Amino acid sequence: MNRSTDPRFSQPPHCFWEALNLAQREEFKSLAQERIFAGGVTLINEGEPGSHVIVILSGRAKIYTSENGQDRVIAERGPGQLIGELAAVRVSVRSATVAALETVKGLVMRTQDFADFISAHPDVLRIVESQVSDRLAEAPIVGQPYEVQNPPARRPTPAEINPVAVWSPGQPTPRRLIFRGENCTVVANDVVEFSASYRNDDDRLIIRKALLEMTWTTLGELSHSCHCEDRGDGLLIVAPADIPTMNVLRPLHDVLPYLLRRHNRTYGPCAQMQLRVASDVGPVVSDTLGVQGEAIIRTARLLDAPTLREAIASEQASLGIVVSPFVYETAIRQPGGPIDEGGYTEIQVQVKESSQQAWMKIIDPATPSVACLGGWPQLVATAPPGTQRSLCRLGVRESSYQ
């Protein structure tokens, strides 16, 4: 296939960003967040709800669908082009996956804000409708497997895998969240036995990328309004004070278990994961290194609760959630509320110099896909040299996180 002569890889007949006037661009920027995505990162996943649209400011991305285990490339998008509008305007779920071919800088806008924006500007609505009509006619490209031009000469760093917090050195972070001591919802997650000897660097890379994507999918539209920090074997999420704690916790109970089950069905034991999640509420302040506050420290202590660790290990559960008494009383233990308080038990958390009460819930105990991990570390550790990785590949299927 000659990319230089294929019309789908040339400049489009109309460029969304260029079609907007100066006032419309400024309004769009005020409703969106500027973000940078590292090369290879998935911007949009096929089959997921259309929670946002993206205008590419620089860089290029490919659009493809998965059929019978193979990827079929539909098109390539570049500067000035709008992506994600099909699910936002016509259907409820994504019809294709979008992945960055190189570093991509874009403006990310929530679907609801985008709908309000185009409704307020009939001329822009006509542009979008015309674009949707044109793209519905696009057909997947049949031919040789798609090859990225100028592939990177080195493996991406963990920070480059993170599509939220990757910024060019010295570049100011647009619309960076600044916390000044307001009460925020703090959520931390941590992968059980992330550094275990039966995993290798490739396993950990798969887990880190999957954890980030699962966390962002779980939060949905809230992800665009939250602060996120990479903690190596987990993530720290801070939701601003104007987001109700209940809204943050509900998808952790309703969506995250399903995503964990899907991940653990996809991978063999070495790349499967069990997850601990903790939450508290309290003042958070920003500094030059990120965020800090007593609520963050308390959440970290909850995450390390021995009772939580022991319960996940003994029940071979895929997920364990622990919350502070304040979170339990105000966000979970609400009569008729959206979060089922069933299964929560009160525990005492004694970690380092701190001692506090908490509430814990174990989700998906002894699930078949995770239960096999019970004796797996010992089996792999005692296997003859050269056979450990073969053992770990048992049951592995092709990753859904490309």
C-alpha positions as CSV (number, residue, x, y, z in Angstrom):
1,M,0.0,0.0,0.0
2,N,1.4,3.4,-0.9
3,R,0.5,5.8,1.9
4,S,1.6,8.8,-0.1
5,T,-1.0,8.2,-2.8
6,D,-3.9,6.8,-0.7
7,P,-6.4,9.6,-0.3
8,R,-7.3,8.5,3.3
9,F,-3.8,9.5,4.3
10,S,-3.8,12.9,2.7
11,Q,-5.1,16.2,4.0
12,P,-8.9,16.0,4.5
13,P,-11.2,18.1,2.3
14,H,-12.2,20.1,5.4
15,C,-10.3,20.5,8.6
16,F,-12.5,20.9,11.7
17,W,-10.2,23.3,13.6
18,E,-9.5,25.5,10.5
19,A,-13.3,25.7,9.9
20,L,-13.9,27.4,13.3
21,N,-13.5,31.2,13.6
22,L,-11.3,32.7,16.3
23,A,-14.1,33.2,18.8
24,Q,-15.3,29.6,18.3
25,R,-11.7,28.3,18.8
26,E,-11.4,30.2,22.1
27,E,-14.7,28.9,23.3
28,F,-13.7,25.4,22.4
29,K,-10.4,25.8,24.3
30,S,-12.2,27.1,27.4
31,L,-14.4,23.9,27.5
32,A,-11.6,21.5,26.7
33,Q,-8.3,20.3,28.3
34,E,-5.1,20.2,26.5
35,R,-3.3,16.9,26.8
36,I,-0.3,15.1,25.4
37,F,-0.4,11.4,24.5
38,A,2.8,9.4,24.0
39,G,3.3,7.4,20.8
40,G,1.5,4.0,20.9
41,V,-1.0,5.1,23.5
42,T,-4.7,4.4,22.9
43,L,-6.8,7.5,22.8
44,I,-10.1,5.9,22.1
45,N,-11.2,2.2,22.6
46,E,-13.6,0.4,20.3
47,G,-16.8,-0.6,22.0
48,E,-16.5,1.8,24.9
49,P,-19.0,4.7,25.6
50,G,-18.3,7.9,23.8
51,S,-17.4,10.1,26.8
52,H,-15.2,12.6,25.0
53,V,-14.0,14.0,21.6
54,I,-10.5,15.2,20.7
55,V,-9.1,17.8,18.4
56,I,-5.6,16.9,17.3
57,L,-3.3,20.0,17.5
58,S,-0.1,18.1,16.6
59,G,1.0,14.6,15.8
60,R,-0.8,11.8,14.0
61,A,-3.0,8.9,15.0
62,K,-4.4,5.8,13.3
63,I,-8.0,4.6,13.4
64,Y,-8.6,0.9,13.2
65,T,-11.1,-1.8,14.0
66,S,-10.5,-5.4,15.2
67,E,-12.1,-8.2,13.2
68,N,-11.4,-11.9,13.9
69,G,-8.4,-11.1,16.0
70,Q,-6.8,-8.8,13.3
71,D,-6.6,-5.0,13.1
72,R,-7.9,-3.3,10.0
73,V,-6.8,0.3,9.5
74,I,-9.5,2.7,8.5
75,A,-7.7,6.0,8.3
76,E,-5.1,8.3,9.7
77,R,-5.8,11.6,11.4
78,G,-3.6,14.6,11.9
79,P,-3.4,18.2,13.0
80,G,-6.7,20.1,13.1
81,Q,-8.9,17.0,12.8
82,L,-11.7,16.0,15.1
83,I,-11.9,12.4,16.4
84,G,-14.5,10.6,18.6
85,E,-17.4,12.7,17.2
86,L,-19.2,9.7,15.7
87,A,-20.0,8.0,19.0
88,A,-20.8,11.4,20.5
89,V,-23.2,12.5,17.8
90,R,-24.8,9.3,16.4
91,V,-24.2,6.2,18.6
92,S,-23.5,5.4,22.2
93,V,-20.3,3.4,21.8
94,R,-17.1,3.7,19.9
95,S,-17.0,2.1,16.5
96,A,-13.2,2.0,16.2
97,T,-10.0,2.4,18.2
98,V,-7.7,5.4,17.9
99,A,-4.0,5.1,18.8
100,A,-1.2,7.6,18.6
101,L,1.4,6.9,15.9
102,E,3.7,9.5,17.5
103,T,3.4,12.1,20.3
104,V,0.0,13.7,19.9
105,K,-1.1,16.9,21.5
106,G,-4.9,17.5,21.5
107,L,-7.8,19.3,23.1
108,V,-10.1,16.8,25.0
109,M,-13.7,17.8,25.5
110,R,-16.5,15.9,27.3
111,T,-19.3,14.7,25.1
112,Q,-21.9,16.8,26.9
113,D,-19.8,19.9,26.5
114,F,-19.3,19.1,22.9
115,A,-23.0,18.6,22.3
116,D,-23.7,22.0,23.9
117,F,-21.0,23.6,21.9
118,I,-22.2,22.5,18.5
119,S,-25.8,23.1,19.4
120,A,-24.9,26.7,20.2
121,H,-23.2,27.1,16.8
122,P,-25.4,25.8,13.9
123,D,-22.6,26.3,11.4
124,V,-20.3,24.1,13.4
125,L,-23.0,21.5,13.8
126,R,-23.3,21.3,9.9
127,I,-19.5,20.8,9.7
128,V,-19.7,17.9,12.2
129,E,-22.7,16.3,10.5
130,S,-20.9,16.5,7.1
131,Q,-17.8,15.0,8.7
132,V,-19.8,12.1,10.3
133,S,-21.5,11.4,7.0
134,D,-18.1,11.2,5.2
135,R,-16.5,9.0,7.8
136,L,-19.4,6.5,7.8
137,A,-18.5,5.9,4.2
138,E,-14.8,5.1,5.0
139,A,-13.9,1.4,4.6
140,P,-11.1,-0.4,6.4
141,I,-7.9,-0.7,4.4
142,V,-7.1,-4.2,3.4
143,G,-3.5,-5.1,2.8
144,Q,-0.2,-5.5,4.7
145,P,-0.2,-5.0,8.4
146,Y,0.1,-1.3,9.3
147,E,3.6,-0.2,10.1
148,V,4.3,3.0,12.1
149,Q,6.7,5.4,10.3
150,N,9.9,6.2,12.2
151,P,9.3,3.7,15.1
152,P,10.9,4.8,18.3
153,A,14.5,3.4,18.8
154,R,13.9,2.7,22.5
155,R,11.2,1.3,24.7
156,P,8.9,4.0,26.1
157,T,9.4,4.9,29.7
158,P,6.6,4.3,32.2
159,A,5.8,8.0,32.2
160,E,5.4,8.0,28.4
161,I,2.9,5.2,28.7
162,N,0.7,7.4,30.8
163,P,-1.6,9.4,28.4
164,V,-2.7,11.9,31.0
165,A,0.5,13.1,32.6
166,V,3.0,13.2,29.7
167,W,4.2,16.8,29.1
168,S,7.2,18.0,27.1
169,P,10.0,19.2,29.4
170,G,9.6,22.9,30.3
171,Q,6.1,23.1,28.8
172,P,3.5,24.7,31.1
173,T,0.6,22.3,31.9
174,P,-2.6,23.9,30.5
175,R,-5.4,24.1,33.0
176,R,-3.4,22.2,35.6
177,L,-5.5,21.4,38.7
178,I,-4.4,23.5,41.7
179,F,-5.5,22.5,45.2
180,R,-5.4,25.0,48.0
181,G,-6.5,23.0,51.0
182,E,-10.1,22.2,49.9
183,N,-11.6,18.9,50.9
184,C,-11.1,16.5,48.0
185,T,-11.9,12.8,47.4
186,V,-8.6,10.8,47.4
187,V,-8.4,7.4,45.8
188,A,-5.4,5.2,45.6
189,N,-5.0,1.8,44.0
190,D,-2.2,-0.8,44.2
191,V,-1.5,-4.0,42.4
192,V,-1.0,-7.0,44.7
193,E,2.5,-8.6,44.3
194,F,3.4,-6.2,41.5
195,S,7.1,-6.8,42.1
196,A,6.8,-10.5,42.6
197,S,9.7,-12.6,41.1
198,Y,7.3,-14.6,38.8
199,R,6.6,-11.4,36.8
200,N,9.1,-9.9,34.4
201,D,9.4,-6.3,33.0
202,D,7.0,-7.1,30.1
203,D,4.4,-8.4,32.6
204,R,4.7,-5.2,34.7
205,L,4.4,-3.0,31.6
206,I,1.2,-4.8,30.6
207,I,-0.2,-4.4,34.1
208,R,0.7,-0.7,34.4
209,K,-0.8,0.2,31.0
210,A,-3.9,-1.9,31.8
211,L,-4.3,-0.4,35.2
212,L,-4.2,3.1,33.8
213,E,-6.7,2.3,31.1
214,M,-9.0,0.5,33.5
215,T,-8.9,3.4,36.0
216,W,-9.7,6.0,33.4
217,T,-12.5,3.9,31.9
218,T,-13.9,3.3,35.3
219,L,-14.0,7.1,36.1
220,G,-15.4,7.9,32.7
221,E,-16.1,11.6,32.2
222,L,-14.9,12.3,35.7
223,S,-11.3,11.4,34.6
224,H,-11.1,14.7,32.7
225,S,-11.6,16.6,36.0
226,C,-9.3,14.6,38.3
227,H,-5.7,14.8,39.2
228,C,-3.7,11.6,38.5
229,E,-0.2,10.6,39.7
230,D,1.7,7.4,38.8
231,R,2.9,5.7,42.0
232,G,4.8,2.8,40.3
233,D,2.6,-0.1,41.3
234,G,-0.5,2.0,41.5
235,L,-2.2,5.3,40.9
236,L,-3.2,8.2,43.0
237,I,-6.4,10.0,42.0
238,V,-7.6,13.3,43.5
239,A,-11.1,14.5,42.7
240,P,-11.8,18.2,43.2
241,A,-14.2,19.3,46.0
242,D,-17.0,20.0,43.6
243,I,-17.2,16.3,42.6
244,P,-19.3,14.3,45.1
245,T,-17.4,11.4,46.7
246,M,-20.4,9.1,45.9
247,N,-19.9,9.8,42.2
248,V,-16.2,8.8,42.4
249,L,-16.8,5.6,44.4
250,R,-19.8,4.3,42.5
251,P,-18.0,3.2,39.4
252,L,-15.3,1.6,41.5
253,H,-18.0,-0.8,42.7
254,D,-20.0,-1.1,39.4
255,V,-17.5,-0.8,36.6
256,L,-14.0,-1.7,37.9
257,P,-14.8,-5.3,38.9
258,Y,-16.0,-6.1,35.3
259,L,-12.9,-4.5,33.8
260,L,-10.7,-6.6,36.2
261,R,-12.5,-9.8,35.2
262,R,-12.0,-9.0,31.5
263,H,-8.3,-8.3,32.0
264,N,-7.8,-11.5,34.0
265,R,-9.6,-13.6,31.3
266,T,-7.4,-12.1,28.7
267,Y,-4.0,-12.7,30.3
268,G,-2.1,-15.6,31.8
269,P,-1.2,-15.7,35.5
270,C,1.9,-13.5,35.3
271,A,0.1,-10.5,33.9
272,Q,-3.2,-11.0,35.8
273,M,-3.8,-8.7,38.7
274,Q,-5.5,-8.4,42.0
275,L,-6.2,-4.9,43.1
276,R,-6.4,-3.0,46.4
277,V,-8.3,0.3,46.4
278,A,-8.5,2.9,49.3
279,S,-10.3,6.2,49.7
280,D,-10.5,9.0,52.1
281,V,-11.6,12.7,52.1
282,G,-9.7,15.7,53.3
283,P,-7.7,18.9,52.5
284,V,-5.3,18.6,49.6
285,V,-2.7,21.2,48.5
286,S,-0.6,21.4,45.4
287,D,3.2,21.8,45.5
288,T,6.0,21.8,42.9
289,L,6.1,18.0,43.0
290,G,2.4,17.2,42.8
291,V,-0.1,17.1,45.7
292,Q,0.1,16.4,49.4
293,G,-2.1,16.4,52.5
294,E,-3.1,14.3,55.5
295,A,-5.9,12.7,53.5
296,I,-3.3,11.3,51.0
297,I,-1.2,9.9,53.9
298,R,-4.3,8.3,55.5
299,T,-5.3,6.8,52.2
300,A,-1.9,5.3,51.7
301,R,-2.1,3.7,55.2
302,L,-5.6,2.3,54.4
303,L,-4.1,0.8,51.2
304,D,-1.5,-1.0,53.3
305,A,-3.9,-2.4,55.8
306,P,-2.8,-5.9,56.8
307,T,-6.4,-7.0,57.2
308,L,-7.1,-6.0,53.6
309,R,-4.1,-7.8,52.3
310,E,-4.9,-11.0,54.2
311,A,-8.5,-11.0,53.1
312,I,-7.6,-10.7,49.4
313,A,-5.0,-13.4,49.7
314,S,-7.2,-15.8,51.7
315,E,-10.3,-15.3,49.4
316,Q,-8.3,-15.0,46.2
317,A,-10.3,-12.0,45.3
318,S,-9.7,-9.8,42.3
319,L,-10.6,-6.6,44.2
320,G,-10.6,-5.3,47.7
321,I,-11.9,-1.8,48.7
322,V,-11.2,0.0,52.0
323,V,-12.6,3.4,53.0
324,S,-12.4,5.7,55.9
325,P,-15.3,6.0,58.3
326,F,-16.2,9.4,56.9
327,V,-16.4,8.0,53.3
328,Y,-18.4,5.1,54.5
329,E,-21.0,7.2,56.4
330,T,-21.3,10.0,53.8
331,A,-21.0,8.2,50.5
332,I,-21.8,4.5,51.0
333,R,-24.1,4.1,54.0
334,Q,-26.9,6.1,52.5
335,P,-30.4,4.6,52.5
336,G,-31.5,4.1,49.0
337,G,-28.1,5.3,47.7
338,P,-26.5,4.0,44.5
339,I,-23.8,2.1,46.3
340,D,-24.6,-1.2,47.9
341,E,-23.2,-1.3,51.4
342,G,-23.6,-5.0,51.6
343,G,-20.4,-6.9,52.3
344,Y,-18.6,-4.0,54.1
345,T,-17.1,-4.9,57.4
346,E,-15.5,-2.6,60.0
347,I,-11.8,-3.2,60.6
348,Q,-8.9,-1.7,62.6
349,V,-6.0,-0.5,60.5
350,Q,-2.6,-0.4,62.2
351,V,0.1,0.7,59.8
352,K,3.4,2.2,61.0
353,E,2.7,4.9,63.5
354,S,-1.0,5.3,62.6
355,S,-4.1,3.5,63.9
356,Q,-7.5,4.1,62.5
357,Q,-10.9,2.6,61.9
358,A,-12.0,1.7,58.4
359,W,-14.6,-0.2,56.4
360,M,-13.6,-3.0,54.0
361,K,-15.3,-4.9,51.2
362,I,-14.0,-7.9,49.2
363,I,-15.3,-8.2,45.6
364,D,-15.2,-11.2,43.4
365,P,-13.8,-13.7,45.9
366,A,-12.4,-16.9,44.4
367,T,-13.1,-16.0,40.8
368,P,-11.9,-18.8,38.5
369,S,-9.7,-16.5,36.5
370,V,-7.9,-15.3,39.6
371,A,-8.1,-18.3,41.8
372,C,-5.4,-20.0,39.8
373,L,-3.0,-17.5,41.3
374,G,-3.3,-19.2,44.7
375,G,-0.3,-21.5,44.3
376,W,1.2,-19.9,41.2
377,P,4.1,-18.0,42.8
378,Q,5.3,-21.1,44.5
379,L,4.9,-23.2,41.4
380,V,6.9,-20.8,39.3
381,A,9.5,-20.3,41.9
382,T,10.2,-24.0,42.3
383,A,10.1,-24.9,38.6
384,P,13.3,-26.0,36.8
385,P,15.3,-23.2,35.2
386,G,14.1,-22.2,31.7
387,T,10.5,-23.4,32.4
388,Q,9.2,-20.5,34.4
389,R,8.2,-18.4,31.5
390,S,6.5,-21.3,29.8
391,L,4.4,-21.9,32.8
392,C,3.4,-18.3,32.9
393,R,2.3,-18.4,29.3
394,L,-0.3,-21.0,30.0
395,G,-3.8,-19.7,29.2
396,V,-2.4,-16.5,27.7
397,R,-4.5,-15.0,24.9
398,E,-3.8,-12.0,22.7
399,S,-4.0,-8.7,24.6
400,S,-7.0,-6.4,24.3
401,Y,-4.7,-3.5,25.4
402,Q,-2.6,-2.8,22.3
